[in-house]
């Protein structure tokens, strides 16, 4: 497969390395004057950290193509991953140009961290072709890709493509600025800033708190499953009823019903054991890193 990477900033360089490591030919375009050297240096730097990749970075570079225009980059490709500046008008014009030059069956994907597909596709003849494939930085290393799009078939095709890259694609069912991961990160960071500014803890103390508590926990189970397991035999329903009176009763009931449907209470003991094994593995790795430092 030939994939076009439009925009060679940090995200674009990371995507380029991953796609090359997965066997694709990658065509890169960006107006930066140092484009070729920047891409080649990044591939050599990032390749050893692509999960599962044990090959030679120079072999990857043999499938790299540097081109001078968006139209040349997307001509004949099977997928386009856009990584341009987060300016709405710029992206609107860019996607209109990509749509005119790209094959009719090619995927058109955007790494945008905050803009919605409906706003970016307003100048396209077929706006449903655009699917947001927002990675968590850096995409060659971290698994998540958030998918947002109006056309279910295009979203499904995008999901299959990202799965083939070894990613964990998650469909976001409604457009929302910032998608999901960035919104969570923003709220948490705002509270981190508040606590440090108020003198409750220092910056390094806060980092120690997070990396030795919720950081370990959430790396193994998400927030809902964490509380579902923490609620004992009663699961999330018990946890919310006793510790979360600020959540309205009807919302508690809906969330508890959903938790018990996707995470049956009968499986909680097994899930908790898996959580603990994974947490111990992470703690062990952290301790090993601390010893090295």
Buried (B, 14 or more C-beta within 10 A) or exposed (E): EBBBBBBBBEBBBBBBBBBBBBEBBBBBBBEEEEBEEBBBEBBBEBBEEBEEBEBEBEEBBEBBBBBEEBBBBBBEBBBBBBBBEEEBEEBBEBBBBBBEBBEEEBBBBBBBBBBBBBBBBBBBEEBBBBBBBBBBBBBBBBBBBBBBBBBEEBBBBBBEBBEEBBBEBBBBEEBEEBBBBBEEEEEEEEEBEEBBEEEEBEEEEBBEBBEEEEBBBBEBBEEBBBBBBBBEEBBBBBBBBEEEEEEEEEEBEEBBEEBBEEBEBEEBEEBBEBBEEBBEEBEEEBEEEEEEE
